[in-house]
């Protein structure tokens, strides 16, 4: 019922196609859909996403090399088991195991794009190091900026403990109507335990 309400069908292929598309969008355009984190920022910025695509192309082209085969298996299995086959993607808490992969691909993409420039320079090691540092600084600014925005908004989100505090102040036998936003599960066991003699709806 949940999947049908989200996707409009419960047939396997359309559902899996929708799940796969949402998973990929979570890297470039969608924020976290889970109630545990709820960041409004995708995993990658657009420059990092473009570099990751170049890196993916280079990795697929040399897929027979063991390290590339491992990287591709890591990406495919991580995305399948942590997102595509689980309801309500993208969930950053579920697919956290895959987060190093796009950054590795972005680094490989940067190397592939700049390799002709590196070869033309007398000190390619210095140029490669500076490019890597620039990539790291951009990634850090992007991710820390998203985390800062999340921290600033988290105090405005209803949390289970806020409801527990209210429940403890109510008279026994009260009826409590709970509206669950994206960060709160109204039927969570902890809330039901805290309610004790209160009736939760």
N, C-alpha and C positions, 0 to 999 in steps of 0.2 A: 504493500500500500504506500509506503514511504517513497520508494523509488518511482512508482507510477505517478504519484503526485508531483514529483520533481521533474521527471523526464517526459511524462505523458504516455508512457507505455511500459510494460514489464517484459517485453521481448528481449532476449539476451543480446543480440547484435546491436540494435539501436542503443540499448542501455550502456553497453561496453564502449560504443563509439562516443557517446556523450561523456562518459567517465574519462575516457582517454583525452578528449578535447579539453575538458575542464582541468585535467592534470597538467597538460602542456600550457594552458593559459595561466596556471598558477606560477609559472616561471617568468612570465613576461607582462601579464596584465591583470591578474586576479590576486586579491589578498587571501589570507588564510580563512577558510570557512569553518574551522573547528571552534568549539566553545572554550577550548583550553588556552588558546593563544589569541586568535582573533586579530592578528596584524593586518592592516589594510595595504601592505606593501607586498608586491610579488617577490619572488626569490632573486631575480636578476634585474638590473637596470638594462635599458636598451643597448648601450654600448657593450656590456658584458654578454648580453644575449646574442648579439651579432658575432662577437668573437667566439662564443661557445658553438655557434653553428659552423663557423670555419673549422674549429677544432673537431667537431663531430664528423665533418666531411673528411678531414685528414685521418681521423681514427678509423672510419669505415673503410677508407681506401687501403689502409694497411691493417685490416682486421685480422690477418693471419698471424701477426706478431703477438706473442703471448701477452704483453702488457696492454696492447690495444684490445685484444679479445677479453681480457679481464675487465677493463674499463667499460666496454660495451655490455658485458654480462652484469656488471654491478648496476649500470644504469637501467637496463631492461628489467632485471629481477626486482630491483628496488622500487621502480615505478609501478610495476605490475602488482607486487605484493603489498606495497605501502600506499597505493593510491587508486589505480585503475580498478582493482577488484574489491575496493572498500567503498562504502557509500559516502556521499557528500564530499568529493574532492573539490578543491585542493585542501588537504589537511597537512599543514606544515609539521605538526607534532607527529603524524604518522609516517611521513616520508623524510624525516630528518636524516635517515641513513643515506639518502641520496644527495644531500647538500654539497658534499665535497666534489661530486662529479661535474656539475656545470662549471665550477671554478677551475677544475683541472682542464676541462675542455676549453675554457676561455684562455687559459695560459697556453695551451697547445695552438689555439687559433691565433693568438698574438704572435707566437713564434713562427707559424706558417706564413702569416701576412708580412712580417718584417724580415723574414729570412733573406730575401734578395738584398735588402738594405744592409743587413748584418755582414753579408759576404763582401760587400763593396767597401766596408770600413776597415781601417787598419787595426782598430781595437774593437772587434765584434763582441768580446766578452763584456766590456764596459757598457756598450749600447744595449745588449741583451739584459744586463742587470738593471739599467735605468728603466727599460721598458717594463720589466717585472715589478720594479718598485712603483712605477706609475699605475700599473694595474692594481696592485695591492692597495695603494692609497685611494684609488677610485672606489674599489670594493668596500673598503672600510668606511669611507664617507657615506656611501649609499646605505650600507647596513646599519651603521650607528645612527644615521639620520632617521631611518625607519624605526629603530628601537626607541629613540628619543620621543618620536611622535606617539609610539605605543604607550610608553611610560606616562606621558602627559595625559593620555586619554583613559588610562586604566582606572583612575579614581572615579571617573564618571560612570563606570560600568557597574551594574548590580552584581554582587557576588553572593555566594551561599552564606558566608558568615554574616553579611548584612541582614539577611532574612532570619538567620538563627537568633541574632540579637533581638530582633523584633518579636519573634516567637516566644522568647523567654520572658518578655515583659507582659505578655497577654494573660488574661484570666484562663484557667483550665476550662475546657469545653468550648472555647471560641472557635468560630469558623473563619478560616483564613483563605482568601482568594489570592492566588499567586499568578502573576503574569511573568512568563519566562521569556526573557529577551535572548539574543544570540549567545550570551555568555552564562546563562543560568538554566539548569535543568530542573524543572518544577517537580519532577517525580524522582529526584535523586534520593538514594537511601539515607544520606546524611540529613537532608531536610526532613524526611519523614521521621527519622529517629529524634531529631530535635523537636518536632512538633508534639510528640508524646500524646497528650490529651486533646490537643487542638485538631480540628478537622481541616485538612488542606484540600482545596479545590483548584 
